[in-house]
């Protein structure tokens, strides 16, 4: 493949010539930006790749099925795509939507390492459309009429109803945790504007029927309960939860057992004393706090939880690793970072440190979420427009670099 090595070197020389020709001759001439240089290089690289001979044959003369033929675009397609396939090159990075509406210190992270799989799901006509957004909402206490609000973990009954009716007016729909998991892992079909209504801690049957049942009856909206699996709950309270679960509109997910001690990264040899487990090594406490709800849920509800609502909202690297080891699919914090999209999660520095976005997902606080919905919609609209703008480039990338994956429709 001596000719191929010569071709590669020639292309590098071509790039250097083109790039040097783009530099200003004096300080008065316009400066060419990196993006422009990249475009010039890619165009030159495509033209050169198409015209250079390999081992005595031109690219158009290579036998059918050869590597070179698969990686060379027809002439009419070269101007339509800025991508530049090369026999030994690294795929160009895919464009990623970035929002300017996130708080300082918050950045978005992707989580699918295989970008061929990502594009397969992203453009599957049976999946969710690009720009589909999810708003997870965290409820602790809804204060009925006449009750005083004393902290940010509480929301008035009036504000609760304002939020849900505003959400409906903006075409949001509530979904279950199983639907959300399918969306996050495979871009499963959900409403373009979706919500997770997550109620933390232990509440009686009447609480759900008063504040959430009307929305299930009217709109078909399920509610999720991050239930604390403590043995301190009496059988009457357990019976109420089982009844709600059996009715199918309250979706129970894990929220620890003791729930009174955060699952930080403790030092080796540290001991933790709790009401439920007594005094045990920190690693054992963390493991049991995460894994015990699985068996309890299977016994009480006849199912295992999909998600872990972090007890007290906090976590550590070890806790995330244990949650993955016992097969939780998702985890939720108490941090409000922004809306969630497929392969797109806004995270703060605490969450980024664990390097597993799906286990440290953000939630909006119930007392303020109604005022954030317009911002969420703008983010969704921008992400959808960004996807359409880059659609052809992404489809070209998929066709070039993802042989063996399902064919995607061009239109």
N, C-alpha and C positions, 0 to 999 in steps of 0.2 A: 504494500500500500504506500509505496514511496510517493506516488503522484498525489495521493490523498494528503500526506504530510506536507507536500509542497503546496497543495491547495490551501491548507489551513494557514500556513505562514503567509501566503500571498494575500489572503483575506485580512489578516492582521495588518499587513502593510497597507492594504486598501483603506482600512479604517483610519490608520494614522494619517494617510494623505488627506482623506475626507475631513477628518477632525481638524487637522492643521489648517485646512482651507476655510474652516468655519470660524477661526479665531480672528478677532478684530486686528487690523493692521495698526490702529492707533487708538488712543484713549477716547477719541471722538466717535468711533464707530460703535454700533449696537453690540451688546454682549449676547452671544448665543447661549441659551440655557441648557442644562444637562438633558432635559427632556427632548429638546430639539436635536442635540447631538445623537441621542439614542435613536431617534426616528431616522436620522440620516444614515447612521450605521446599519440599522436593521434593513432599510431599503437597499443599501449597497450590498449588504450581505446576501439578501435574497437574490439579487441580480447576479452576483458573482457565483453563488452556489448553483444557480440554474445553468450557467454557461460553461463552468469549468469541467474538463474531462477528468474521469477517474479511471486509472489503469487503461488508458487508451480509448475509452468510450465516453461519449458525451452523456449527460444526465438523461437526455431523452432517448438514448439508445440502450440503456441498461435493461437487462431481461426482466420480464414481469415477476413481481414478488421480491425483487431485490431490495435491500435496505435503502439504497439511495433513492429508488423510485418512490418508496413509501414516504420519504422525508422531503421530497421536492414538490412544491406547489405548482400547478399549471400557471402559465403566464397570466391568464385572465384573473386569477385569484391573488396574484402577488401584490397588486395594488390595493386589494380589498382588506388585506390583513397585515399588520405591522410585525407579526410573529416571524421568527427566523429559525426554522428547524435546521439543525446540523447533525451529522451522524454521531458526533461524540459530545455535543453541547449540553449544558444544563438548561432545563426549561426556564423561560423567562418568568419572573414572578407575576402572579395574577394581581390585578388592581383590587384594593379593598376599600370599601366605603368608610369614611371617617366623619363623625358628627362633630359639629362645633357647639353642640348644646350640652355637653357633659361638664360636670363640675371640675374644678382644678384638681389635679392628681388622679383623675379617673381616665383610664384608657380602655379601649376595646381590645379583646383578644379572641382569636379564632381557636378552635380546638380539634378540628379534623386534620390530621397530618397528611392523609392521602387526598390530594387535591383533585384527583380523578374521581374519587368517590364523592367528594364535595360537589363537583360540577354535575355529576350524574344525578344526584338528588336535587340540586338547585334548579335544574332545568327540566326535571321530570314533569310532564304535563299533568300527572296525577297527584303531584305533591303540592305544597303550599307555594303560592306565588312569591317572588322576591319582594321584600319589603314587609312581609307578614311580621307582625310585632306582637309580643306578649308582655303584659303588665302584671307581675306578681304583686299582690297587695297583702300586707301584714295587719291582721286584726288581733288586738289583745282584749280590750274591753269596750263594749258599746254601752254608753251610759244612757239609760232610759230618761224619759221626760222628767225634768225636775231634779235630776242628779247632777252634782257639780263635777266639772272636769278638773282634775288635780295634777295630771302629768301628760306627757306626749304619747304615752302608751294607750291613752283613752281617746275615744271619739264620741261625740254626741250622737244620739239617735237621728237627729235632724241632719247632721253632716253626713252620716252614713247613707241616708236615703237620697240626699242631694248627689252624692258621688255615684251611686248606682243608677239613678235616673239620668244623670249627665252622661254616664258611660253608654247607656242604651241610646240616648239621643245622638251620640257620636258613632253608633253602630259597633260598639264593642260587644263581645259575647264571652261568657264564662266557660271554661273548659275543665276537664278532669286532669289529674296528674299523669295518668296513662297517656292521654292525648298529648300532653306537653312533652312527655318523654319521647314519644314517637316523632314529634316535630323536631326536637333537639338532636336526635340521633340520625333520623332518616328524612327530615323535612316532611314528615307526615302531614296530611291535609288537616288544617285547622282554619277557623275564621281569620280573615286578614287582620282584624283587630281583636285580639284575644286577651282574656284576663284569667289569673288564678286568684281566687278569693280564699286566702289561707287564714284560718282562725287558729291561733296558738292556745295551748293549755286546755284545761278541763272546764267544760261548760255543760249545763244540764240541757235536757231535751227542749225545754221551753225557750231557751236562748236562741237555738237554731230556728225553731218554728216561728218565733216572733220577728226576728231580724232578717232571716234568709229564705224561709219557706215561700213567702209571697213572690219572690223573684224566680224561684224554681217553678212555681205554679203558672206564672205569667210568661216567663221567657225561657224556661227550661234550664236555668242556670244552676249547676251544682256548686257546692261549697266544700272546701277542704279543711279538715280538722287535724292540726298537728297535736296529736293526743299524747299526753304524758302517761306512760304505762305503769304508773306507780302502784304497788300493792296496797297503798293506803286508801285507794278508792274502794268504797263499799260496793256490794253486789247490786244495789239499786241503781247506782250511777253507772256501773258497767252495763247493766241491763238496758238502760236508756241508750247508751252508745251503740250497743249491738242492734237495737231496734232501728235506730237511725241509719246505720250501715246497711241493714237488710232492706230498707226502703229504697236505697240506691241513689239518694241525692246528697248524702254527706260522705265524702271520700276521705277515709282515715289514713294518715301518714305518720311516721314515727317522729317523736319529739323527746326521746330519752325516757328514763325510768325514774331516776332521782331528780334530775333537772335543776338542782340547786348549785351545782359546781361546774364552772366552765371547763371545756375539754381542750385546754391549752397544751403546749409541749412542756411537760414537766421534766425535771432532772431524773436521771436514773437513781433509783433507791427512794424517791419521794413516796410518801404515804398519804392517802386521802381517807378521811373519815366522813361517812355519809349515813343518813337515816336508813337507807335501803340495804347497803352492802357492808356496813360497819367500817372498820379500818383495813384497807387493802392497798397493795402497791398501785401507784398511779396508772401504770399500763393496764392492769387488770380492771380498774375502775372505768377507764376510757373504753376498753373493749366491751365490757358488759353494758355500759350505758348505750352503746351503739348497737350491739348484737342482740341483747335480750328482747327488745321490742319485736324482733322478727318472729321469735317463737311465740311470744304473747299474742301478737296479731293473728298468727295462724291458728292459735287455739281459740281466741275469742271471736275473730271476724271471719275466719276461714280463708284468709288471704295474707300475703306478705306485703309490707310497705315497699313502694317504689322509691320514695324520697325520704331523706332525713332532714327535718327542720331542726337545725342545730340547737341543742339545749342552751338557753340564754343567748343564743345567736352567735356563740363564739366557737372557735375551732383551732386546730394546730395541724402541722404537717403529719404527725403520727396519727391523729384522729382521722384525717382525710384518707390516709393509706389504709387504716382499719376499715373504714366505711366502704372503700373499694373492695377490700379483701372479702367482705361479707356480702358483696353484690348489691349495694345501693347504686342506683342509677343517677341520682341527683341529690344535691344538698343546697339548703337555703340559709342565708345569713340574715342579720338585721340591718345590713347596710343598704341605704338607698343610693343606687349608682346610675339608674337609667333603665330604659326598656331593653328587652332581650329579643334577638332575632336568630335565625338559623346560622350556626357557626359564627356568632357575633355576640359577645358578652362584655358589658362594661364592668370593669373591676378597679378597685382601689389597691393601694400597695399591700395591705394585709392579705387580700385574696390572691394577688399575683404571686405572693411568696410561696404558695403551696403548689403552684404550677398545675392546677386541675380546675379549669373554669366551671365545669359542670357540677362540681361539688361545693362551690362557694358562690352561688347565684344571688343576685341582689333582690331586694323587695322594697316596694314603696310603702311608706307609713300611711295608715288609713286616714289620719286627720288632715293630710295635705294632698292626697293623690288627685282629687277632683280638679285641682288647679294646675296639674301637670299634663292633663290629657291632650290639650292642644299641642304642646311641645312634643309629645309622643307621636301624634299624628304627623306633624311636620317631619320628624325623623323617619317615620315609615315612608312618607311620600318621597323624601330625598333618596332613601335607599332603593326604592323601586325605580326611580328615574335613573339613578346611577347604574343599576343592573341593566336596564334597557339600553343605556348608552354604551355599555361594555359587552353587551350580549354577544355580538358577532365575534369579538375578540376572544371571549371565553369559549364559545363553541369551536372556533378555530384551534385554540389551545387544546381543547379536549380531543378533537379529531387527530391532531398531530401527535400528542404525547400520551394518549390513553388507548392504545390498541388493545383489543380484547374486551373493552367495556361496552355496555349496550349503546346502540346508536341513538343519538338524540335528534329530535326533529329540528330542522333549520328554521321553521316558522312557528 
